[in-house]
Amino acid sequence: MPFPRKLLPLAIRIRSPVINSHLFARRFSSYTRLAENSQQPVPKPSANPKPTPVPRSGSELPVYPLVAIFFLGSGLFYLLVKQREGQSKQHYQMPERIRDNPPKDAPLKAPLRPRTQNPNMPVITDQLPAPTRSNPLFSSAQTTVIFVLGGPGAGKGTQCARLVRDYGFAHLSAGDLLREEQERPGSQFGDMIREFIREGKIVPKEVTIQLVENRMVEAEKEGRHRFLIDGFPRQLDQATAFEQKVCISAFTLFFDCPEDEMQRRLLDRGKTSGRSDDNMESIKKRFRTFVETSMPVVDMFEKEGKVVKVNAFKTPDEVYDDVKAKFAERGLHPTT
């Protein structure tokens, strides 16, 4: 028989106390357990706690592939940069059809010519350096070249004047040639030479060699084949370039003199010479330049057995007697 619907509210009211009592019992038991747990003593932390191991993940990314990729990328980038630099250094090459057959309306560029020449002044052409030659311009079998070196004030000019008088040499002073060129009207290199001389520096070898060569050509036309080149070469590269392009030297005449004696001579000469480099500041610079640049030239030729050393601390007459004796040992004798 089905439960009458009219009695349903009465049944609910009858069962409600029972249901409520069950809920109260369950909640009371849960509160009781919570209280018991809270009364248990809390464990004290140990003095040396052990770190809790962190579980390792199985999806860890390897490091070696990343390092390899980094270095590979860096290497490729370096090669790319070098390739770009090489391309930027390449010069544009004119196509052969244009180089061999220039347009008819293309302007013609006349070759450079020497400046107007004063017969008494050497001239430097505008084209420097001088053309490269496979052989020297003058043969050492027919032309005698003697380099004359020594510190400033060693007496090179005095002794060269006597050698010119007795041996028939043509005296070419590199310093005089440079000073003449700097004073020549319209000289392209006058200001540059003046600045180098004032600072006690060495003029570029192309300029000096061209001046010396021009004067030698003039002397050869006059039938003179013996040359004293005074104050040259001042550097190793000057010596090498001159012997490759102009003439191989016979030997180097070196006047050895103490620095304090050379300084005294220069200061005395400066009272009457009027030279801009005969002052204490320029003298010290010239001494330093000679020791640093010209002495290696003397050392190089001395190793080749091509140096005649003379003590220049003596009187001019005594020095010249030593020079004549050394020349006789080399087979050179006075012509007058």
C-alpha positions, 0 to 999 in steps of 0.5 A, a space after each residue: 500500500 503506498 504511503 499516503 501523501 497527506 502524512 508526508 509532512 508528519 513523517 518528515 517532522 518525526 524523522 528530522 530529530 533523528 537526522 539532526 542527531 546523526 549530523 551532530 554526532 558526526 560533527 562532534 567526532 570530527 571536532 574531537 579528532 582535531 582537538 586531539 591532534 592539536 594537543 600532540 607536541 610539535 617536533 623541534 627543528 634539528 640543528 643540521 636539517 637535511 635539505 629536502 631533495 628536489 625531484 629531478 625532472 625528466 624533461 631537462 634540456 641538454 647544454 652541449 647542443 646549445 654551446 655547439 650552436 653558439 660557436 657555430 653561429 659565431 664562426 659563421 658571423 666572423 666569416 661573413 664579416 671578413 667576406 664583406 671586408 674583402 669585397 669592400 677592399 676590391 677596387 673597381 676594374 675598368 672593363 677592357 672595352 672601355 680601357 682599350 677603346 676610350 670614348 672619343 669625347 673623353 678628356 685627355 690628361 697630359 703627363 706631368 712635367 717638371 717645373 720650370 728649372 733654374 740651372 743652378 737649382 735642382 728640380 723634383 718632378 711631381 711624380 714621386 717616388 721615382 720609377 722602379 728600375 730593375 737595375 741601378 741607373 749608374 754602374 758601380 764599375 764606371 761611377 764611384 759613390 762614397 757615402 759620407 756620414 757623421 754626427 752634426 758638426 763632425 766636420 764632414 763639409 770641411 773634409 769633403 771640400 779638401 777631397 773635391 780639391 785633391 781627388 776630383 770628387 763631385 760633392 753632393 750635400 744632401 742637406 744643401 740640396 734640401 735647403 736649396 729646394 726649399 728656397 726655390 720659388 714654386 717648389 712643391 716640397 719647400 714648406 714640407 722640407 722646411 718643417 722637417 729640417 726645423 724639427 730635426 726629422 728626416 725628409 722622405 727618402 723619395 725627395 732626397 734620392 730624387 734630388 741627389 739623382 738629378 745632380 748626379 745626372 748633371 755631373 755625369 754630363 760634365 764628365 765627372 764620375 766620382 761622387 761624395 754624397 755628404 749626410 746621406 743615407 740617413 736611414 736604412 731604407 734610404 741606403 737600400 733604395 739608393 743602391 737599388 735605383 741609382 748606384 751601388 756605393 763603394 764604401 762609407 766614410 764615417 767621421 767619429 766625433 764625441 757629442 759634446 765636441 760636435 755641440 761646441 762646434 755647431 754653437 760656434 758656427 751658429 753665430 755666423 752661419 745664419 742656419 735655422 737649425 744651428 740652435 740648441 733645441 734643433 741640435 739636440 733633436 739632430 743628435 737624437 735623430 742621428 743616433 737612432 736612424 743613421 748609426 744603424 746604417 753605419 752598422 749595416 755597412 760595417 758588417 759588409 766591410 764597407 766602412 772607413 772610420 776616421 777619428 774626427 776629434 783631431 784638428 782638420 789637418 790631422 783628420 785629412 791626413 788620416 782620410 788620405 791614408 785610408 783612401 790609399 788603402 782602398 786604391 784611391 789616390 789624389 788626381 792633382 
